[in-house]
Structure formats: structure tokens, C-alpha cells
């Protein structure tokens, strides 16, 4: 089946459009958690080819899942200011071509992981895609205020893939790392949703800031942040990490919680400080990146 180029768009526009379908910035964050997890599992630097194959397979799988998400959500993307320039809204390609692209990415992902990594990693990647597409995108997102809480599980699977790529098994350490990303996702995304509350309201998407008061939303952000900080304390003893991780987890957790507290303190029932919400959102990315990178640094210092 050939992919059709939209006549009014240049080839470069189409290439950029297909790249945008995969949501590269989200994929970057997924890979930032995958590689350090592999280092922790290997207690050192894994083989170069294993790392490359795992990251390539993970990128393809996440890209396919994100493309399916854009195909299904193109109606609400057209309503929201934040997403109205996405390629399926602007007509860079047709939904049919985007769907073919998504299927091709998922088949390639499974092939890469099954051939050069292991079947456990391949099936985990496929399960994450299925969960993200069918459970989050097609079911929860438009029906439940807990959409991002439950749906966030899909974004936590890359750590399981990274661990299983090295060990061909799972244990308590990757389960804890999965839990950290699972708990991190709501405060991370709700902070962004505070900024784009009107967008979600216009599209009738029941994100927490839309269906609950902003005072309640920011309280939940604060609670999740405290739980996240506490949960990160368990990783060190279970994974055999040392002082570098312990200090990092406490400093990053404390800063995250302070940002969440400030957002809660400045929120009222009908409005929140958007600037503070975006500070929390941006720091949440720094938090996750820093926690996992320093986790890997701890392993490299401790075992080498």
C-alpha cells in the first residue's frame, strides 16, 4: 500500500509531518528513562548493539503509539489551540496514510526487539502500545478524570523494556521504577493541563483541572509529589544504589514538592497561577531526567 503525498504540501512538509506524528519530544523522555535503567540492570554499560537495538525498537514503538493517538484524536486536536497545527489537522497527510505509518512503525518495533533484544521486551512494547491506544486514547481520555492517572502506565513501560532487554526478566527494581514514572505522570501532566484548561474544556476532555476545582487539582498534584518523593527513597536499597542516588532523590524530590506546594498555595477554586504551573511542569521533566541519569551515574561510580 503506497503512502499518498498531499498535493498542496511539499515533500519536506510531509516528512516533517510524519516526524511530528511520532511526538519526538515525548519519545526523548521515554528514552531518558530506558537507558539508565539498562545501566542499573547491567551494573555497568550494556553492550553497544543491545543499547542501540533497544532504543531503536523503543523509539519505533512509541512513535507508532503516538501516531495512533493523533489519528484518533484529530477531531479534538482541531479544537484545541495547543494542538490545532498538528499534521492531521492541517491536512499534511490523510488519516489512512497516518494509520499505515503507525502500523509499519509497530511492526518494525516488534521485529527489531524480537530479533536483536528478546521476545519479552518486544511483547512489553506491544502491550504498552495497546494500552496507550485502546485503554487511554480510545476509552479513558474522553470519559474519566482519572484518564492520565491510569493511562500513565503506558509511559512507564519503557523502564520494564530496558530492564528486560538486559536480564530477559523482571524484578522488584524495575517494578519500583515503573511505579515512580506512574506516580510522576499525574503532577507532570496536570500542571500542563492547568495551563491549557480552557483548551480541554472546549474539547470536552475531562482532565482534572476541567472537572475539579483548581484548588482540588493542585492539592492532588501536591499529594502525588509527596508520594513520589517517598517512593523514590525505596529504589536505593532495593536496587543496591549508593549515596549519589540517595542525595539526588532527596534534593530533586524536595524541589519538586516545593514547586507543587507553591502551586497549591497560590491556587483558588476557579483559578491557579499559570506561571507557577508551568514552572512545575518544566521542572518535572528535569526531575525525571536527573533522577534516572544520576541513578546510572551512581551505578557506574559504585561498580567501576
C-alpha positions in Angstrom: 0.0 0.0 0.0 1.6 3.3 -1.1 1.5 6.4 1.1 0.0 9.3 -0.7 1.5 12.8 -0.6 -0.9 15.6 -0.2 -0.6 17.7 -3.4 -0.6 21.1 -1.7 2.3 20.2 0.6 6.0 20.0 -0.2 7.9 16.7 0.4 9.7 18.4 3.3 6.4 19.4 4.8 5.3 15.8 4.6 8.5 14.4 6.1 8.2 16.9 9.0 4.5 15.9 9.4 5.3 12.2 9.7 8.0 13.0 12.2 5.6 15.2 14.2 3.1 12.3 14.3 5.6 10.4 16.5 5.8 13.2 19.1 9.6 13.2 19.3 9.8 15.3 22.5 7.8 12.6 24.4 10.0 9.9 22.9 13.1 11.7 24.2 11.7 11.5 27.7 10.9 7.8 27.4 14.4 7.0 26.2 16.0 9.1 29.0 14.4 6.5 31.4 15.2 3.4 29.4 18.9 3.8 29.0 19.7 4.5 32.7 17.5 1.5 33.6 19.6 -0.7 31.4 22.8 0.6 33.2 21.3 -0.3 36.6 20.2 -3.7 35.3 23.7 -4.4 33.9 25.5 -2.8 36.8 27.6 -1.1 34.1 27.4 -0.1 30.5 25.4 -2.7 28.5 26.7 -3.8 25.0 26.5 -1.1 22.4 24.4 -3.1 20.0 22.0 -4.1 22.7 21.6 -0.4 23.7 21.1 0.7 20.1 18.6 -2.1 19.3 16.6 -1.4 22.5 16.4 2.3 21.9 15.6 1.9 18.2 12.8 -0.6 19.0 11.5 1.6 21.8 11.5 4.7 19.6 9.6 2.9 16.8 7.0 1.5 19.3 6.5 4.9 21.0 6.3 6.6 17.6 3.7 4.2 16.4 1.6 4.6 19.6 1.7 8.4 19.4 0.7 8.3 15.7 -2.3 6.1 16.5 -3.2 8.7 19.2 -3.1 11.6 16.7 -5.2 9.7 14.3 -7.9 9.0 16.8 -7.7 12.5 18.5 -7.7 14.6 15.3 -11.2 15.9 16.0 -10.3 17.3 19.4 -6.9 18.4 18.2 -8.6 20.7 15.7 -10.4 22.4 18.6 -7.5 22.9 21.0 -5.1 25.8 20.5 -2.2 23.8 21.6 -2.8 21.0 19.0 -4.5 22.7 16.1 -1.3 22.7 14.0 -0.8 19.0 14.2 -0.3 17.4 10.8 -3.6 15.6 10.6 -5.5 18.8 11.5 -3.7 20.8 8.8 -4.0 18.1 6.2 -0.4 17.2 5.7 -1.4 13.6 5.3 -4.6 11.6 5.4 -5.8 9.6 8.4 -5.4 6.4 6.3 -1.8 7.2 5.5 -1.0 8.0 9.1 -2.6 4.7 10.2 -0.5 2.8 7.7 2.6 4.6 9.1 1.6 3.7 12.7 1.2 0.0 11.8 4.5 0.0 10.0 6.3 1.5 13.0 4.8 -1.0 15.4 5.7 -4.0 13.1 9.2 -2.7 12.8 9.5 -2.1 16.5 8.4 -5.7 17.3 10.8 -7.1 14.7 13.8 -5.1 16.0 13.1 -6.0 19.6 12.3 -9.7 19.0 15.2 -10.2 16.7 18.0 -8.3 18.4 16.8 -7.9 22.0 14.4 -10.6 23.2 10.7 -11.5 23.0 9.9 -10.3 26.5 10.9 -6.7 25.5 9.1 -7.0 22.2 5.8 -8.1 23.9 6.1 -5.4 26.6 6.5 -2.7 23.9 3.4 -4.1 22.1 1.4 -4.2 25.3 2.3 -0.6 26.1 1.1 0.5 22.7 -2.2 -1.4 23.0 -2.7 0.1 26.5 -2.0 3.6 25.3 -4.2 3.3 22.2 -7.2 1.3 23.4 -7.3 2.0 27.2 -6.1 5.6 27.4 -6.8 7.2 24.0 -10.0 5.4 23.0 -11.6 4.8 26.3 -10.3 6.8 29.3 -9.2 10.1 27.9 -12.7 11.3 26.9 -14.6 9.6 29.7 -12.7 9.8 33.0 -11.0 12.4 35.1 -8.6 9.6 36.1 -7.5 9.3 32.4 -3.9 10.4 32.8 -3.6 8.6 36.1 -4.4 5.2 34.7 -3.2 5.9 31.2 0.2 7.0 32.5 1.0 3.3 32.9 1.9 3.1 29.2 4.6 5.8 29.6 6.1 3.8 32.5 6.6 0.6 30.5 9.9 1.7 28.8 11.8 1.0 32.1 10.4 -2.5 32.1 11.6 -2.9 28.5 15.1 -1.5 29.4 15.4 -3.9 32.3 14.2 -6.9 30.4 16.5 -6.1 27.5 19.4 -6.7 29.8 18.1 -9.5 32.0 15.3 -11.1 29.9 13.3 -11.0 33.2 11.7 -8.6 35.6 12.2 -8.0 39.3 11.3 -5.6 42.1 13.7 -2.9 40.9 12.0 -2.3 37.5 8.6 -2.5 39.2 9.7 0.3 41.5 11.0 2.4 38.6 7.7 1.7 36.8 5.9 3.0 39.9 8.0 6.2 40.1 7.0 7.1 36.5 3.4 6.1 37.1 3.2 8.4 40.1 5.2 11.2 38.4 2.8 11.4 35.4 -0.2 13.0 37.1 1.5 16.0 38.6 3.6 16.4 35.5 0.6 16.4 33.1 -1.9 18.1 35.4 0.5 21.1 35.7 0.4 21.4 31.9 -3.4 20.9 31.9 -3.8 23.8 34.3 -2.1 26.0 31.7 -4.4 24.6 28.9 -7.5 24.2 31.0 -9.7 26.2 28.5 -8.4 24.0 25.7 -9.5 20.8 27.4 -12.8 22.3 28.4 -13.5 23.4 24.8 -12.8 19.9 23.6 -14.9 18.4 26.4 -11.9 16.3 27.7 -12.4 15.7 31.4 -8.9 16.4 32.6 -8.7 17.1 36.3 -8.5 20.9 36.1 -11.6 20.9 34.0 -13.8 18.6 36.2 -12.5 19.6 39.6 -11.7 23.0 41.2 -8.2 24.2 40.7 -7.7 24.1 44.4 -8.5 20.4 44.4 -6.4 19.8 41.4 -3.3 21.5 42.9 -3.9 19.6 46.2 -3.8 16.3 44.3 -0.6 17.5 42.5 0.9 18.1 45.9 -0.1 14.8 47.3 1.3 12.9 44.3 4.5 14.9 44.6 5.0 13.8 48.2 4.2 10.2 47.4 6.7 10.4 44.5 9.4 11.7 46.8 8.7 8.9 49.4 8.6 6.2 46.7 12.0 7.3 45.3 13.5 6.5 48.7 12.9 2.8 48.2 14.8 2.5 45.0 18.2 2.9 46.6 18.0 -0.1 49.0 16.2 -2.3 46.5 18.5 -1.6 43.6 21.7 -1.5 45.6 22.4 2.1 44.9 24.6 4.4 47.0 25.0 7.9 48.2 24.9 9.7 44.8 21.4 8.4 44.2 20.3 9.0 47.8 21.3 12.6 47.8 19.9 13.1 44.3 16.5 11.6 45.1 16.2 13.8 48.2 17.2 17.0 46.6 15.1 16.5 43.5 12.2 15.3 45.5 12.3 18.3 47.8 12.5 20.8 44.9 9.6 19.0 43.2 7.5 19.2 46.3 8.3 22.9 46.9 7.1 23.7 43.4 3.9 21.7 44.0 3.4 23.4 47.4 3.8 26.8 45.8 1.2 26.0 43.1 -1.2 24.7 45.7 -0.7 27.8 48.0 -1.4 30.2 45.1 -4.4 28.4 43.7 -8.0 29.3 44.3 -11.2 27.4 43.5 -11.5 28.9 40.0 -8.0 29.9 39.0 -4.4 28.9 39.5 -1.1 30.6 38.9 -0.3 29.5 35.3 3.3 30.7 35.6 3.8 28.5 38.6 2.1 25.6 37.0 4.5 25.8 34.0 7.5 26.0 36.3 6.4 22.8 37.9 5.8 21.2 34.5 9.2 22.1 33.2 10.9 21.1 36.5 9.1 17.8 36.4 11.0 17.0 33.2 14.3 18.0 34.8 13.3 15.9 37.9 12.7 12.7 35.9 15.8 13.2 33.7 18.0 14.0 36.7 16.8 11.1 38.8 17.4 8.5 36.2 20.7 9.9 34.9 22.1 10.2 38.4 20.9 6.7 39.1 23.1 5.5 36.3 26.0 7.6 37.5 25.7 6.1 40.9 25.9 2.6 39.4 28.9 3.5 37.3 30.7 5.0 40.2 29.7 2.3 42.6 30.6 -0.7 40.5 33.6 0.6 38.5 
